[in-house]
């Protein structure tokens, strides 16, 4: 029996989806981050192997005949160079060999799997706004383009990390009187049990604070903006427009993108109506013939579809 495993390795969590030969979903497994630039290579690989262990155990439990053969597609955030892709492929191949499991693996990127999850194909335009951000485009002929995706220090405009960082800075500026009062202050102090927002400094500057810890604070901007909070709305809208600028830049790179399908993927698009609508309006004003789609399925499901439909 042949089974297809798709893995979406993100900066905050990793999800794996298992499909059978008829592309029916058999299992969904989640774990921690497998982005090597977010948690380090050793930690990312250890988490990836743990997810593979659980996924394969699920598959073997459902196999009543011969041991299944796997094809694994991995869409890994932070894994973008040929060297990084080869390293992950070799690691998974060695894992399968060590476990005496038949199968093969290939690495694609998180953009391609998200496009496939919604459109059922790899060409189109994708904007991801999750912990990180990127805009990706693939023509019907297979030409690939990207803007952004350079990580939280070099870019990630419109991401959970950037919104979270802007939220943290906004509440401190509000405390100083530079910005007006904002509901984000109350939301943060209540959630963290602070007497005053100044206690935030002791938390943020701890040595162990990671990218995903900063991204966590985006939720307070999203919640406050939904209630019309002025400062929160500015944070969310500013980030939406920055990511829209990246999308417009990418769409200008190839004529086929001018009337393409555009998939909006990631937790920020999903949870913030203001972010979603601001992005749509800005991009549609520049290219009215675009067809916008909210993501229908998880990127992990798209990775599993790629494993089923594309040979390594």
Buried (B, 14 or more C-beta within 10 A) or exposed (E): BBBBBBBBBBBBBBBBBBBBEEEEBBBBBEBBBBBBBBBEEEBBBEBBBBBBBBBBEBBEEBBEEEEBEBBBBBBBBBBBEEEBBEBBBEBBBEBBEEEEBEBBBBBBBBBBBBBBBBBEBBBBBBBBBBBBBBBBBBBEEEEEBBBBBBBBEEBBBBBBBBBBBBBBEBBBBBBEEEBEBBBBBBBBBEEEEBEEBEBBEEEBEEEEEBBBBBBBBBBBBBBBBBEEBBBBBBBBBBBBBBBBBBBBEBBBBBEBBEEBBBBBBBBBBBBBEBBBEBBBEBBBEBBEEBEBBEBEBBBBBBBBBBBBBBEE
